């Protein structure tokens, strides 16, 4: 079940050890909309906020989006539903 939001959402995640992290948002056809995190983070709990804009700062359309969190060999993909 997608997690509905309007106008922002916070994506929380925990790292058991320091790792290179990439957190990106994609539209339903698989195009990358925006990269929220692309760096090495320390162990612990982290959060990134997406304000429903693309990489150029333009507001995206209402609909289903997917975020992908990648840390080394771990990959998590979840759905988000932007409502307006």
C-alpha positions as a printed Julia matrix, in Angstrom:
84×3 Matrix{Float64}:
  0.0    0.0     0.0
  1.52   3.33   -0.99
  2.07   5.9     1.65
  0.03   9.04    0.69
  1.45  12.52    1.28
  0.89  16.18    0.44
  2.97  18.35    0.02
  6.08  16.79    1.61
  7.14  13.41    2.93
 10.01  12.28    5.13
 11.82   9.04    4.38
 13.53   7.59    7.46
 16.11   4.84    7.47
 18.68   3.3     9.82
 22.22   2.19    9.07
 23.88  -0.47   11.23
 27.3    0.87   10.15
 28.71   3.72    8.08
 27.85   3.24    4.41
 27.65   4.93    1.05
 23.97   5.81    0.62
 21.93   6.76   -2.42
 18.28   7.66   -2.01
 16.45   8.62   -5.19
 12.84   9.2    -6.25
 11.51   7.82   -9.54
  8.27   8.32  -11.42
  6.08   5.35  -12.31
  7.82   4.82  -15.68
 11.22   4.56  -13.98
 12.65   7.99  -14.76
 14.76   9.48  -11.97
 12.98  12.55  -10.57
 15.36  13.63   -7.83
 18.29  12.35   -5.76
 17.71  13.08   -2.07
 20.92  11.56   -0.64
 24.16  10.59   -2.33
 26.93  10.42    0.26
 28.58   8.36    2.94
 26.63   8.46    6.21
 27.53   7.34    9.7
 25.74   4.49   11.47
 22.42   5.48   13.03
 19.02   6.82   12.07
 18.71   9.26    9.19
 15.89  11.05    7.38
 15.48  12.82    4.06
 12.57  15.04    3.08
 11.1   15.21   -0.4
  9.04  18.29   -1.22
  7.48  16.85   -4.41
  9.84  18.72   -6.71
 12.14  17.42   -9.42
 15.88  18.07   -9.68
 15.25  21.48  -11.27
 12.91  22.56   -8.46
  9.71  22.2   -10.48
  6.65  20.74   -8.75
  5.83  17.21   -9.94
  2.37  15.95  -10.89
  0.02  14.11   -8.56
  0.52  10.36   -8.79
  2.52   7.34   -7.77
  6.26   7.66   -7.14
  8.87   5.17   -6.02
 11.91   5.73   -3.85
 14.94   3.5    -3.9
 17.42   3.37   -1.03
 20.73   1.71   -1.89
 23.54   1.04    0.59
 26.21  -1.34   -0.65
 24.41  -4.64   -1.27
 21.13  -3.55    0.37
 18.34  -2.12   -1.79
 14.9   -1.05   -0.56
 12.15   0.15   -2.88
  8.86   1.63   -1.68
  5.86   3.35   -3.25
  4.62   6.84   -2.36
  1.39   8.47   -3.47
  1.43  12.26   -3.98
 -2.04  13.74   -3.45
 -3.02  17.31   -4.23
